[in-house]
Amino acid sequence: MKRVLDLLVTLVALVIFAIPMILVGLAVRFTSRGPILYWSDRVGRNNVIFAMPKFRTMRVDTPVLPTHLLADASSYLTPIGSFLRKSSLDELPQLWCILNGDMSLVGPRPALHNQHDLLEARTAAGVHALVPGLTGWAQVNGRDEVPLEVKVAYDVEYLQRRSLQLDVKILFLTLWKVMMVKDIAH
């Protein structure tokens, strides 16, 4: 049932966001040098690596690190990067990963391939068995602002409580936070 919901919602989202995605792509192209999409190696279900696209919000010379580990992340942002992140428009290309089956609408956010501490903690807790999500329980409870141990605890709570009802709740909370621009890293 979860996969069917993923596909139906994603297809509707692609129709709704087709024109905004084209406009964002053009804006990225005309405001900074480099590709429109940034593809990063992410860790999926059972720790399998997959390529995840985002609209590029950082300069092409940015180190491949989680944003919170950069000394001055804002100095690497493109002219529209902050807006794309605050609005979460940079995440829209990940709909491809949902269609492709590498991601789900809801699940733990896919870690970067080099976030070894997060990956080890998730694997030890059994969270690695879940399909990663566009949004998740940790995202609606603080996103990147919570320490690693708390993030993993939210992931474990999702693993234990996962249901269609919880997924719908997380999707609505995500929409609310995006509309209110709450708990979104810059």
C-alpha positions as CSV (number, residue, x, y, z in Angstrom):
1,M,0.0,0.0,0.0
2,K,2.9,2.4,0.9
3,R,4.4,2.0,-2.6
4,V,1.1,2.6,-4.3
5,L,0.6,5.8,-2.2
6,D,4.2,6.9,-3.1
7,L,3.5,6.5,-6.8
8,L,0.1,8.2,-6.8
9,V,1.2,11.2,-4.7
10,T,4.4,11.5,-6.7
11,L,2.6,11.5,-10.1
12,V,0.2,14.2,-8.8
13,A,3.1,16.2,-7.4
14,L,5.0,16.0,-10.7
15,V,1.9,17.4,-12.5
16,I,1.5,20.2,-9.9
17,F,5.2,21.1,-9.7
18,A,6.2,20.6,-13.4
19,I,6.1,24.4,-14.2
20,P,7.7,25.4,-10.9
21,M,10.5,22.8,-11.5
22,I,11.2,24.2,-15.0
23,L,11.3,27.8,-13.6
24,V,13.6,26.7,-10.7
25,G,15.9,24.9,-13.2
26,L,16.1,28.0,-15.4
27,A,16.8,30.2,-12.3
28,V,19.6,27.9,-11.2
29,R,21.1,28.0,-14.7
30,F,21.0,31.8,-15.0
31,T,22.2,32.7,-11.5
32,S,25.3,30.5,-11.2
33,R,27.8,28.5,-13.1
34,G,27.5,24.7,-13.2
35,P,24.8,22.1,-13.6
36,I,21.2,22.6,-12.7
37,L,21.0,19.5,-10.6
38,Y,23.4,18.3,-8.0
39,W,23.6,14.5,-7.7
40,S,25.0,13.2,-4.4
41,D,25.7,9.6,-3.4
42,R,23.2,8.7,-0.7
43,V,22.7,5.6,1.3
44,G,19.4,3.8,0.7
45,R,17.7,0.7,2.0
46,N,20.1,-1.9,3.4
47,N,23.0,0.6,3.0
48,V,22.9,0.4,-0.8
49,I,24.3,3.6,-2.5
50,F,22.1,5.5,-5.0
51,A,22.4,8.8,-6.7
52,M,20.0,11.5,-5.4
53,P,19.3,14.7,-7.3
54,K,18.6,18.2,-5.9
55,F,18.4,21.5,-7.5
56,R,21.9,22.9,-7.0
57,T,22.0,25.5,-4.1
58,M,25.8,25.5,-3.5
59,R,28.7,26.6,-5.7
60,V,30.4,23.9,-7.7
61,D,33.6,24.3,-5.5
62,T,31.8,23.3,-2.2
63,P,33.3,20.4,-0.3
64,V,31.2,17.2,-0.3
65,L,30.1,17.4,3.4
66,P,26.9,17.7,5.3
67,T,26.0,21.4,5.3
68,H,26.2,21.6,9.1
69,L,29.9,20.5,9.0
70,L,30.9,23.3,6.6
71,A,32.7,26.1,8.5
72,D,30.7,28.8,6.8
73,A,28.0,27.1,4.7
74,S,26.3,30.4,3.7
75,S,29.5,31.5,1.9
76,Y,29.0,28.6,-0.5
77,L,25.4,29.3,-1.4
78,T,24.4,30.4,-4.9
79,P,22.5,33.6,-5.3
80,I,19.2,31.7,-5.0
81,G,20.4,28.9,-2.9
82,S,19.1,30.2,0.4
83,F,15.6,30.7,-1.0
84,L,15.6,27.2,-2.6
85,R,16.5,25.7,0.7
86,K,14.1,27.7,2.8
87,S,11.3,26.9,0.5
88,S,12.4,23.3,0.0
89,L,12.1,23.7,-3.7
90,D,15.6,22.2,-4.0
91,E,14.2,18.8,-3.0
92,L,11.7,18.5,-5.8
93,P,14.0,16.5,-8.2
94,Q,13.9,13.7,-5.5
95,L,10.5,12.8,-6.8
96,W,12.5,10.9,-9.5
97,C,14.0,8.7,-6.7
98,I,10.5,7.9,-5.4
99,L,9.3,6.9,-8.9
100,N,12.5,4.9,-9.3
101,G,12.0,3.1,-6.0
102,D,15.2,4.3,-4.3
103,M,13.1,6.5,-1.9
104,S,9.7,6.8,-0.4
105,L,7.6,9.9,0.4
106,V,8.2,9.1,4.2
107,G,11.2,7.4,5.8
108,P,14.5,8.4,7.3
109,R,16.3,11.0,5.2
110,P,19.0,9.3,3.1
111,A,22.4,9.9,4.6
112,L,25.4,11.0,2.6
113,H,27.7,8.1,1.8
114,N,30.4,9.7,4.1
115,Q,28.2,10.2,7.2
116,H,29.7,7.1,8.8
117,D,28.6,7.9,12.4
118,L,25.0,8.2,11.3
119,L,25.1,5.1,9.1
120,E,26.7,3.0,11.9
121,A,24.0,4.2,14.4
122,R,21.2,3.5,12.0
123,T,22.5,0.1,11.1
124,A,23.0,-0.9,14.7
125,A,19.3,0.1,15.4
126,G,17.9,-1.7,12.3
127,V,16.9,1.6,10.6
128,H,19.0,0.7,7.6
129,A,16.2,-1.8,6.5
130,L,13.8,1.1,5.8
131,V,13.5,2.8,2.4
132,P,14.7,6.4,2.9
133,G,12.2,9.2,2.5
134,L,11.7,12.7,1.0
135,T,10.6,13.6,4.6
136,G,10.6,11.8,7.9
137,W,9.8,11.8,11.6
138,A,13.2,13.4,12.4
139,Q,12.6,16.1,9.8
140,V,9.3,17.2,11.3
141,N,10.9,17.1,14.7
142,G,13.8,19.4,14.1
143,R,15.5,18.4,10.8
144,D,19.3,19.0,10.9
145,E,19.0,21.0,14.2
146,V,18.8,17.8,16.3
147,P,22.0,15.9,17.4
148,L,22.8,12.6,15.7
149,E,21.6,10.5,18.7
150,V,18.2,12.3,18.7
151,K,17.8,11.9,14.9
152,V,18.5,8.2,15.2
153,A,16.1,7.9,18.1
154,Y,13.4,9.5,15.9
155,D,14.3,7.1,13.1
156,V,13.9,4.2,15.5
157,E,10.6,5.5,16.7
158,Y,9.4,5.7,13.1
159,L,10.6,2.1,12.4
160,Q,8.6,0.9,15.4
161,R,5.5,3.0,14.8
162,R,5.4,3.1,11.0
163,S,1.9,3.0,9.5
164,L,-0.1,4.7,6.8
165,Q,-1.6,7.0,9.5
166,L,1.8,8.1,10.7
167,D,3.0,8.7,7.1
168,V,0.0,10.9,6.4
169,K,0.6,12.8,9.6
170,I,4.3,13.3,8.7
171,L,3.4,14.5,5.2
172,F,0.9,17.1,6.6
173,L,3.4,18.2,9.2
174,T,6.1,18.6,6.5
175,L,3.7,20.7,4.3
176,W,2.9,22.9,7.3
177,K,6.6,23.4,8.2
178,V,7.5,24.2,4.6
179,M,4.7,26.7,4.3
180,M,5.7,28.3,7.6
181,V,9.4,28.0,6.8
182,K,10.0,26.3,10.2
183,D,13.1,24.2,11.1
184,I,14.6,24.4,7.7
185,A,18.4,24.6,7.4
186,H,19.7,27.6,5.4
